[in-house]
Amino acid sequence: MALSAGALLAGGARRAQAADDTARFYGAWIAIFELNGQMVVVESIHDGSGYKNYVRLPNGGSTPAGGGSFSASNGKWTATAAAPDDTGTYTFADDYTAVCTNAAGQTVHWLRLDVAPPTGVTPPNYTQSMTAFLGAANAGATWAMNEIGDLYDYGLGVSRNYQLAMSWYQRAAAGGDGCAMNQIGHSYESGQGVARGYQQAMAWYQKAAAARSDMGMYSAGLIYYNGIGVAKDYKQAMVWFQRAAAGQSVGSVNAMNAIGILYQYGDGVAVDYQQAMAWFQKAAAAESAAAMEHLGYLYLNGKGVPADRNKAIVWYRASAAAGDAPSQQWLQQNGLL
């Protein structure tokens, strides 16, 4: 993860206090930031061998961007990289969000990817990850229980098994892990590993929210936004999205984008492109590929801002590099890839 970047989000996150958090970084992470006037999308792969960085390209490919050893303990990290990216501090907003600051005080907001890496990116050694997570889980670390659940949920390094994923999420939830509570809610909503039950899903999302999970708050908002098991209610959705947006985890990022959508389309509020633009900019600064796509659309069509095709292209390219399919399609259709 040792790359320089401008400040994005900092402060307020829960500081990890473990004597050795290196394994907690195992897996794939993504960050998006401005570097030398360009939006850069970086994926960082961590496992027992250290880390490898890749810069994502708008066409879905990637190019290597360095790597080396990495360790993290007691809120401080070190890496074999050039100064000031050789050391710094870190905090975890939740199990999926890490805020890392280098020795120069530059901060990057990293989001965990629980999916297979794109073409051209070497995946983490999930067998090593499972071993490390099992050791931490047996020592009582709920984040590790949640990670094991994710490995089974997404079939990373193991055969996909929703029932085993649920059992690990339940163990983590019993220990108070809000991310795991949200995952249990998602399992009930999707019917993966359990019988589909929307009331149970909402109950678990609310438990996650009570445990200060921004993703739980966002998920509860989506229930109202989409009218899943309840009457569609955009105003209630806004209430939950605003609660989630006040945090700084991946759930907060999603909620910022959702609020922008409500203002863009006038769902439960008056259409307000300037408000939409403001919320999309907040979400884009915190690594939301969807928000970048929306910014591209607003600049292209002059909604809330003067029409500016060049700015639109910048945002569409950043969104495409972060994996947004509609942005990749737009670039292809316009001969920009």
Phi, psi and omega in degrees: 000006188281085176222141177287149177195159175290159181295135177243289179226142179203163176080152173083346182283156179286122183280128177290136183245002183295148180294333178214106180256012184304314182295335180293341177271355181300140180121198182249137181230154179228143176219147179230128181205166179270130180221119181054040176082003180239147173280123183246134177248119183242133172250132181242122182257124181239137170201197185295343180271355181120219181226153173227129178257146177224139172265123180282147179251153183302334182277006178098349177277190181202165177225138181301145181222038175095169180181182180160203180274156182210137175216152182214131178201144176051037177082005179234141178238156175223152180209156176275079180219165179290147176300142009267014184267023180261350180198163179171197181239162179214154170220159175246120174286326174198192183293345186243004186224120178240134177250114185244133180241133180272183186295341179268003180084011178275132187245137178234137180261112183257136178245132181287140176253117178259045178221165179295143179296159178289172179302134178093355179251124179292124182288159175295162173277094186290338175295316175297319180299314181300317179300315180294318181294321179298319179298317179291320180296319179294339177271001175100007182283112181292329179299323181290321176301318179295320179295320178297319176302319180295320179301317178288323182297319184259359180066043181261106180080354178218166175290138180300130182212099184294328179293317177293322177301313180299320181296323178286322176299320180295322177297316180294319180297322179298335178268007176093013183282113182293325178298319179294321177300318178297319180296323177296318177301317179296323179297318178292323180293322183268344183074029179261111180088347178214166175291137181300132179207107185290326178294319177296322179299311180297321180300319180287325176297321179290325174296318179298317179298319179295333177273014176070030175273114177298326179293324176297318178297316179298317181296320177297321177298321179296324178303312180289321182298317183268351181065046181265104179079355177220166175292138178300130185213096183294328180293317176295322177300317179299319180302312181291320180297320180294322176298315181293320184294342180287347179271202179214031178256184180299327176296324178295318180299313179299321182292321177302315179297319181296320178297320177301320179295319178301316179289324182296320185256000178068038179272103180081353178219167175289144176304129182212095184293329179292320175295319179300314179301316182298317182287322177296323179295320177299315182292321180295322178294343180249030170078028176269110178295323180297318179295323178297321178297319178295321177297319177302317180296315182296317178292322181296322185256003177064042179261107180084349178214159174299140179302133182210098184296324181296316177295323178299317181297319179303314182289321178297321180292318178296318179296317180297318179297330179278001174104009182283114184295316179301323179292320177298319179295318180298316179297319179296315181297332182258013176064036185250009176257000000 
